[in-house]
Amino acid sequence: MPPRPEIEEPADDLAGSLTQRLRTARRSRTEEKILQEKELAEALMAQRRPRESVWGPFLERAGGLFGFVGQFFARFWRPPYEGKELLNQMDEVGTRSLTLTGIVGLSIGMVLAMQSRGTLARFGAESFLPGMLALSVFKEIGPVLTSLVLAGRLGAGIAAELGSMKVTEQIDALEVAALKPFHYLVLTRVLACVIMFPLMTILTDVLAMCGGFIESALSSNMDYRMFVTEAFASMRFADVIVDTMKTSLFGFIVGIVSCYLGYNVRGGTREVGQAAMQAVVLSSLMILLADVVVVRMSLLFFGAPGT
Amino acid sequence: MLDPFVPEPAHMPVTGGAVPPPEDVVVDLRDLTKSFGEKHVLQGVDLALERGTSAVVLGGSGTGKSVLTKHIVRLLRPDKGEVWVMGERMDLLEGDALDRKRLHIGYLFQGGALFDSMTVYQNLQFFLDRHTRLSKGEKNDLIAESLESVNLPGVAQQFPAELSGGQRKRIGLARALVLKPDIILYDEPTTGLDPVSVRVVSELIVKLRDERGISSISITHDLLAARIITDRAHFLFEGKIVAAGTLDELRHSDHPAVQEFFEGEV
């Protein structure tokens, strides 16, 4: 094999080729930079884009919920009337929540009395404690706290139960057997919440007042009759009724939101868990928002308490 | 109350102006089309089930087999096409007429779909309580008969969670049987079962056809079960029935998807 001849590049050519290579390298670096900037811009745009996808599902969910409420009222009047299942659900909402709401009522009454006593005593207004307690408990703390506690207990339970029935095709099985699952599962649960929330609220209110009295009796030997007279001196019947009955609305919110989220679960156990969590969060938020509206309306129609 | 044991009142059949299938055809799907968004699941399915026969719909996972049977009980409505069940258009029925028709059809769900808060006995009793005016003794007899027919007479007081997968499916079948349907749809009746249970469930389906004359459509990808059950098999691929006939005829089909499916068995 003959030796390969060595080819020497002339000096001028060498310089020219180096310049050429440098230019090429610089151009490619510039292009790379442009590309990088372009990618960065696209990434930033992509970061902004999800904003649209947040509103889409939200609006879809809100529309679905309104549709579900519409279905509730449309089917409410039509048979079958599930009286027995309604009683079962009332038992679930009421009897089985008694301990929880009872403890909440008793403790909140005692704590309120303990916390307020010092402040009132500083102004020599300790005798106003029962009145203040009754006003706070009956008008706001009792209804809202009971509803929030029940939203936590029932919202998660209802959404998880219906959700797991959905993913294991039990709801489809009811539908296929002509058993009207909406009536059997949804109407009964929502109605049970509407009926039982005010009753549970009354119980919480009464126990909160008992808690307040126990604290007062222990701290200042207040007489039972005097406590009751002072407590209800500045209360009107309308105050108690309106603020207790607003919990029917809160019950409706908890029932319908939880049923909607559970009834429309798609997927598996992960989605069931998410539905349970969302039911509690959404019901609680909606209770607080609805409370603002109801209080505003009641002030408009019935005036401020004690006026 | 839509009592399935009381003769149906005479009424004009709902046909939507179309020509009904012959009387011995209990289920007739014509040009059934269904899409979910961009996904075209069924693209013109034609399938007929004759009275007293067992049909099997074969196909890979995600080919729309369950979607097909859900149209027959109107859990889904077609985008296009006709669903005939015992001489009436299931896709057009509403209200009581729809519910009454549904009571002619039993549906065995993949996991049994038993109500897990109730015992086996209560699961069966629940259907009878809602739909019949039978006495307690008559209901007990029917429940015992249904449990007997699925060879599980001793589990009445157990909860679904205490049963094996195969037992749950058989109880699901007993629950479907308690209202004495004319047609039963089996959604993957043998999926997830051991070969012995596959044989037990499949032979049960055949027994119900032979002894009670129950027509059935089973959707499955289990060839062992299909071999035992089927009178006529259909192969669903890309939203269409691409081959139909006896299982042997399907085995010799020249459609590549069918060939691949049967080769998978080998």
Interface residues (C-beta under 8 A of the other chain):
Chain A: T168 E169 Q170 D172 A173 E175 V176 A177 A178 L179
Chain B: L2 K70 V73 L75 L98 D99 R100 R102 L103 I105 Y107 F109 Q110 G111 A113 L114 F115 D116 F127 R130 H131 L179
